[in-house]
Amino acid sequence: MGAETKNPKRDIPRGVILSLIIQGVIFYFIEYFAANFVVGDFSKANPAGPAGFSAAAVSAAPIGDIAKYVGDILFNGNGTLFAIILAANVVIALVGTALSCLNTGVRVTYAMGKDDELPAVFGFLHGRFRTPHMAVIVLVVVSAIVGSYGVLSTDNLLQVILVSNIGTFLLYGMTCIVTVIAFAGFPGRNVFSTIIAPVLGAILNILMLVFVLYYAIISAANTQRDTIIAGCFSLAFLVIGFVILFVRQAVTGVRVLHPEDYKVKSGLVTASADAGNE
């Protein structure tokens, strides 16, 4: 975004904060209470069956049932049509999310290829269109393989979901930890954005990771097995990532952490020292 924004220092933080407010406060917060309120009256959709969360638990598609229930009331018995429209919008949202994830992944992968943190092929640009076509091809193939594995069975799909959740919490948690490390001792740093916020973010992501694994492990036997498989996949991917970094360090001599770059950026290295080093 920085290369495409007229005033990135001002607009990117505003965009991030605004998206968090829209997504977290307006959508998730309201949706949480609205869904619980409707689930409390779930028995009205099927008076002869169980009530509340018990009814939602035995439903094959509780959100769909709620949509049908609400649609029947608000749209003169057209609840099924309302549920279908809602489902179509969910599909559109999923496609858009998948595309945005691929675009983000391509950008990150391309940058890592340019920095030699991944094989150089990921940093190639198309000669005519100037797009990172190799990164796109690799990510599409990987995504297709993962998707093909996930649709084979519900257990496979659960494994993919768990790997995604574990990876997400690890990524965000490690990003918060790296933020604290990267700005340690940096002159003029903002205490809230470089210490308090990332520390809280790391703690929350670690807690969410622990509870995701905990509730999956105490569930049915097949869920426990799927959790172990997903954990092994995630651990293997994490180990491979660190192996790539340290092999790169051994081959090129470029350290995983760059203290000399940090010192230059933070003003800890004087011009005379730079001249002497040269």
LINSULLIN-V214729 format. One record per pair of residues at least 4 apart in sequence whose ideal C-beta (glycine too) atoms are under 6 Angstrom apart, sorted by sequence separation. I is the first residue (numbers start at 1). J is the second residue. D is the distance in whole Angstrom. If there is no record, write none. Layout:
BEGIN
i=I j=J d=D
i=I j=J d=D
END
This chain:
BEGIN
i=1 j=5 d=6
i=7 j=11 d=5
i=8 j=12 d=5
i=11 j=15 d=6
i=14 j=18 d=6
i=19 j=23 d=6
i=20 j=24 d=5
i=21 j=25 d=5
i=22 j=26 d=5
i=23 j=27 d=5
i=24 j=28 d=5
i=25 j=29 d=5
i=27 j=31 d=6
i=30 j=34 d=6
i=31 j=35 d=6
i=50 j=54 d=4
i=51 j=55 d=6
i=67 j=71 d=6
i=70 j=74 d=6
i=71 j=75 d=5
i=78 j=82 d=6
i=105 j=109 d=6
i=118 j=122 d=5
i=152 j=156 d=5
i=163 j=167 d=6
i=167 j=171 d=6
i=169 j=173 d=6
i=170 j=174 d=6
i=178 j=182 d=6
i=190 j=194 d=6
i=191 j=195 d=5
i=192 j=196 d=5
i=193 j=197 d=5
i=210 j=214 d=6
i=219 j=223 d=4
i=243 j=247 d=6
i=248 j=252 d=6
i=262 j=266 d=6
i=269 j=273 d=5
i=50 j=55 d=5
i=72 j=77 d=5
i=112 j=117 d=4
i=113 j=118 d=5
i=125 j=130 d=5
i=126 j=131 d=5
i=189 j=194 d=5
i=192 j=197 d=6
i=263 j=268 d=4
i=264 j=269 d=5
i=269 j=274 d=6
i=2 j=8 d=4
i=5 j=11 d=5
i=49 j=55 d=6
i=56 j=62 d=4
i=59 j=65 d=5
i=112 j=118 d=4
i=150 j=156 d=5
i=183 j=189 d=5
i=249 j=255 d=6
i=263 j=269 d=5
i=71 j=78 d=6
i=72 j=79 d=4
i=75 j=82 d=6
i=126 j=133 d=4
i=149 j=156 d=5
i=150 j=157 d=5
i=216 j=223 d=6
i=217 j=224 d=5
i=249 j=256 d=6
i=43 j=51 d=3
i=71 j=79 d=3
i=113 j=122 d=3
i=114 j=123 d=4
i=42 j=52 d=6
i=113 j=123 d=3
i=124 j=134 d=5
i=150 j=160 d=4
i=217 j=227 d=6
i=1 j=12 d=6
i=68 j=79 d=4
i=71 j=82 d=3
i=183 j=194 d=4
i=216 j=227 d=4
i=245 j=256 d=5
i=40 j=52 d=6
i=43 j=55 d=6
i=68 j=80 d=6
i=42 j=55 d=4
i=109 j=122 d=5
i=110 j=123 d=6
i=121 j=134 d=5
i=122 j=135 d=5
i=39 j=53 d=6
i=42 j=56 d=6
i=67 j=82 d=6
i=68 j=83 d=5
i=67 j=83 d=4
i=39 j=56 d=5
i=180 j=198 d=5
i=64 j=83 d=5
i=67 j=86 d=5
i=179 j=198 d=4
i=45 j=65 d=6
i=110 j=132 d=4
i=176 j=198 d=4
i=45 j=69 d=4
i=110 j=135 d=5
i=176 j=201 d=4
i=177 j=202 d=5
i=106 j=132 d=6
i=109 j=135 d=4
i=176 j=202 d=4
i=38 j=66 d=5
i=106 j=135 d=5
i=173 j=202 d=5
i=106 j=136 d=5
i=173 j=205 d=4
i=106 j=139 d=6
i=172 j=205 d=5
i=173 j=206 d=5
i=105 j=139 d=5
i=169 j=205 d=5
i=102 j=139 d=6
i=169 j=208 d=5
i=169 j=209 d=4
i=165 j=212 d=5
i=162 j=227 d=6
i=155 j=222 d=6
i=159 j=226 d=5
i=163 j=230 d=5
i=167 j=234 d=6
i=158 j=226 d=5
i=162 j=230 d=4
i=166 j=234 d=4
i=159 j=229 d=5
i=163 j=233 d=5
i=155 j=226 d=5
i=159 j=230 d=5
i=163 j=234 d=6
i=187 j=266 d=6
i=186 j=266 d=5
END
